[in-house]
Amino acid sequence: MPPAGAGPLDAALESIGREVERMRLRAANGLRHLSGETFIPTSATPRELVWSHDIVELYKYTAPEPTGREPILIVHSLVTRAHVFDLFPGSSLVEDLTRAGRDVYLLDWGVPGPAQAANSLETYADQLIPWAIEAALADSGHDEIDVLGYCLGAVLAALSAAGNLDVPIRRLAMLAPPVDFSHLGVIANLLGTGRIDPETLIDETGNVPSSLLVASFRMSQPTTDVTIAANYWQVLPDKNLLGAHLGILSWSGTHIPFPGAAFRQIVRLFLHERRLERGVVPLDGGDVHLEDLRCRVLCVTGSRDFLVPPASSAPLEAALGSAPVDRVSVDAGHAGLFVGRTARKGAVPQIIGWLEDR
């Protein structure tokens, strides 16, 4: 602020000075970045491996001041790496949850290869998630657990809870859950209308390659490159903001292959037959009725989510039937529901408050 009594010329000179300093910092940080210096902080929340199966690993993050409440299991999607939940200090859902006094277990699916091509919806919903919950409860000594599922991970968690009623899930928070898959972009529409044969998208490993997933997401938001460049320019003067921007950008580019068997099921059941919207999903063990859910459910959506827009999550209540659903809608994108400064003022406090509500 200019000093009291300063005239328009003083104010203009001060504004020019601030802009010159920003330009200097942009130039300095930009040259350092181009020279190879990294601004990306690393995740720092202490963790330990408590269970594994094949390439799947379950990590525990212990609360520094535990409240004794039930632990929380985070179930990620199948297309990106799980470290986004503990991206770096100050932008970590794991950090936020442990600071709230809750022990957190993070399910990391690993990077699928040919050996995981046969992984189906049953593999995740009826085996890996229940096994991980069993391991988390054995480690924690609790009888119940809260589950937080993100994107397709939320759907897998719901199928697991509804199809395995003996698994003691107390609450299920679903972040950006896709229910109506017709809203998931161009590729989903082409698959849903039969104009693309899903077999043509599966490579020699038996999986959908990560490069195809990246291309699909870019088609859903064609202005991505322009937005990235604009955001880069805005945060360039601030090393902390630059690190945060580069961190989420680095994560969003680390897509992983999608298991072929699960992909075929999703195309047939969720796109062609729209089983998820109808609330009845046929799996090997019989029909899974989502209305059988016995836990409270929270649905969190972002108004600027172009990957899973709110319209895709809208039919959740109809799919769950009589199961109660609480809703939170925030002004955020897909990862912005839990990553970044905005998330810490928006969805994250509401998610934690909902989990804490007895």
N, C-alpha and C positions, 0 to 999 in steps of 0.2 A: 504494500500500500504506500502511495506517496505521502510525504509528511503533510501535516495540516498547513493549509495556506499555499500549497504548491499549485502552480497554474497548469493549464493544459499542456504547455510545452514540456514541463517536468514529467507529467504523467506519460506523455508520448515517449520521451527519452527512456523512462524506466521500462516501459513496455518493450521498446526496441532492445534494450539491454538484456531483458529476460529472454527474448527470442534469439538474440545472438549467442547467449550462453547455451540455450537448448541446441542450437545448430552446432556449437562447438562440441557438446557432449554427444550429439548424434554422430558427428564425424569421428570422434575418438572411439566411441563404443563400436561403431560400424567397422572401422579399420581393425580394431582388436578382434572382433568377431570373424572378419574375413581372413585374418591371419591365423585363425585356428584356436584362439582362446575360447574356452567354453564358459558361458554364463549360467549354465543349467545346474542348479543345486541338486543334490541327490537326496533320496528319501533317508530319513535319519531315525525313524521310530524303531526302537529295538524289537526284534522278533525272533521266534524260534520255530523250527519245523517240528510239528507234533504228529504228523501222519502223512503217508504218501501211498499211492497206488499207481503203478505204471508211470506215466509222466505227470500225474496229478499230485499236487502238494498242498497241504493245509498248514498255514502259518498262524501262530498265536502272537498277538500284541497285548501285553499285560498293562492294565491301567495303573498309573503311578499311585493313585489313591482310590482303590476299588471301593465301590459302594455295596458290593455283595449282591447286586442285581444279576439277572440272567445274562449270559454272554450273548454276543451278536455274531452271526455268521454272514459274511458278505459273499454273494454268489454273482460272479461276473458273467458277461456275455461270452460268446464263443469266437469272436472275431478280432479282439485286441488283447493286449497283455494287461494283467491285473494290477500292475504297479501304479496305475492311475489313481488308485485309492490311497496311496501313500506317495504322492508325486514328489513333494519336497516340503520342508518345514514351512508352515503358514498356508499351505495349500494341500491339505491331507485330511480326508474324511476319517481315516484311521486315527490320526492325531486328535481330531475333534471328539470322536467317540470315546477314546481312552481317557481324554481329559475330563469327560463327563462321568468317569468312574466305571466304564464298562470294558471288560475284556473282549477283544475282537479276534475273530478267526477269519482268515481270508483264504478262499478256495482259488488256487491258481491252476488252470487247466493245462498249462504247458503249451508247447507248440506241436500240433498234430503232424504226424508223418504217415507213411503207408500203414504202419501198425495200428493207427487210430482211425483209419478210413471207415471201419465197420461200426464206429461209435454211433449209436442211435439215440433217439429221445429217451428210450428206456435205459440206456447206459447212464445217462445223466440223472434222470428223474427217479429211477427206481434203484439205482445202485450207488453211484458216486456221491450224490447229495445226502442220501440217508446214511451212507457209511461215514461221510465227513461229519455229519451231525452226531453220530454215535461216538466218534473219536473226540469231538469237541466236548461233549457232555462227560465222557470218561475222564478227560483231562481236567475239566473245570470242577467236577463234582456236583454240577447242577442237574436238575431233572427236566428243565425246559430250556428252550433257546429262542431268541428272536432272530429272524432272517431278513436280510436286506438284499434284494435282487435288483440288478441293473440291466435294463434292456431285455434281450433274450434270456438273460440269467433270471430275470423276474418271472418269465413264463415257465422256465424249467423248475424254479422253486415252487410256483403255484401247482404245477402238475405233480411234483413230488409230494407236496403237502396234501393235495386232494386224493392222490392215489395211494398214499401210505399213511393212513390215519393213525397208525401206532407211533409215528414219528412225532415227538412232542414239540411242535412248533407253537410258540405262544403268540407271536405277532409276525406279520409279513409285510414289510415295506417294499413296494414295487416302484422303482424309479424308471420312468419312460417305458412302460411295458407295451410292446406291440400286440394288439389284439386283432384289429382289422388290418391285415397285411396288404390290402390294396392301396394303402396310403404310404407305402414304403419306397416309392420311387419308380423310375422307369423300368429297371430290370425286374422288379417284383411284378409290375403290371404285365410285362411281356411274358413272364413265366406263368402268371395267373391266367392269362388268356390263351395260353398254349402256343404263342408265337415263338417262344424259345423252348427247346427241349432241354430239361435240366441236365441230361447226360452230356450235352455239348459243353457244359461249363465245368465238368469234372475232368481233371487232368490225369496223367499216368500214375500219380500216387493214390488215386481214388478219392481225392479231396478237391474242393473248390480252391484254386490258388489265391493267395492273398492279393496279388496284383489285380485280379478281377474284382475283388471286394473293394479295393481302393477306387477303381474306376467307377464302380456302381455308386459309391458314396459321393464322388465328385459330380456325377450326373444328377444326383438329387439336389446338389447345391452348386450350380455352375459358376457362381461368382466367388467360389472359395478362394482362388488365387488372388483376386483383387482385394478381398477382405483381409487375407493374411498380410498382404503388402501394406495395406492401410494401417492395420494394427501394429505391424512391425515399426512403421515410421513413427507412430504415436508413442510407443514405449521405448524407443531407441535411446532417449536421453537418460533413462532411469535404469541402472544395472539390475535392480531387483525386479522391476516390471519386465525388463527384457528377458531375464532368466525365466520368469513365470511363463511368458509368451513362448519362448523356445522350448520349455519343458513340455507344455501341452501339445505344441506342434510336433515335437519329437515322438510323443506317445501316439498321437493320432496317425502317424505314418508307420507305426509298427503293427500293422494288421498281420494276422496269422491265418493259415489255411483253415477251411471249414470242413469238418468231417463229412464225407460224401453220403453216408447212410442217413445221418440226421438231416442233411440238406434235402435229400429226396423226400423224406417224410414231411418236412416243413412245406415244400412245394405242393405235395399232394393233399395234406391234411389242412394246412392253414391258408393256402392260396386257392387251390381248386375246390376243396370241399368246405372251406370256411368253418372248420370244426371248432376252432378256438372261440369264435364269436357265438357259436351255438352252445358252448359250454360243455360239450361232450367230446372227448378225444380218445379214439380207440388205440390202445397200446397193447403190447403182448399179454399183459396180465388181465386184460379186459378193458371195458370202457371206463375212462376217468371222468367223473362228473365234478366239475369245478364247484358246483353248489354244495359239495360235501365238505368244503373247507370249514374247519372248526376254529380257525384263528381270526383275529381282527386283521383287516387289510387296509393299508394306506397306499394310495396311488398319487405319485408326484409327477407332474408334467411341466414342460417349459414352453412358453408361448413362442419362443424363437427356435424351437427344436425342429430342424428340417429333416433329420434322419428318422425320428419317430415322432411325428407331429401329434398334437393333442387329439386330433380326429382319429388317429389309430388307437389311442388308449380309451376313447370315449365309450366303446361297448363293454367295458370291464364289468360294470354293475349287472348288465343283462347276462353276461357270461357266468357270473358267480351266483346268479339267482338271489336267494335270500341272504347270502353272506353279507355282513355289513362292510361298507367301504367308506373310508374317510378320504378326502381329496385335498391336495395342495397344488396350486398352480402359481408358478413364478415366472418372472420375465427373464428367461435364461434359455441357453441352447442345450444341446444334448449332454455334454460333459459339464456344462455350467450349472447343472443341478447340484453338484457337490464339489466342483473344483473352482478355485479362485476366490478373490475377495468378495465378489458379489454373492457367491454361494454361501459364504459365512454370514452374510446379512439376510439372505433370503431363505432358501430351502433347508439348509443344514440345521439351523436352530429349530425349525418346525419339525423336522424329522426326529431330532433328538428329543424334543418336547413330547412328541407323539409316542416314542418308545418308552419314555419315562412315565407317561400317564398310566396310573394303576387302574 
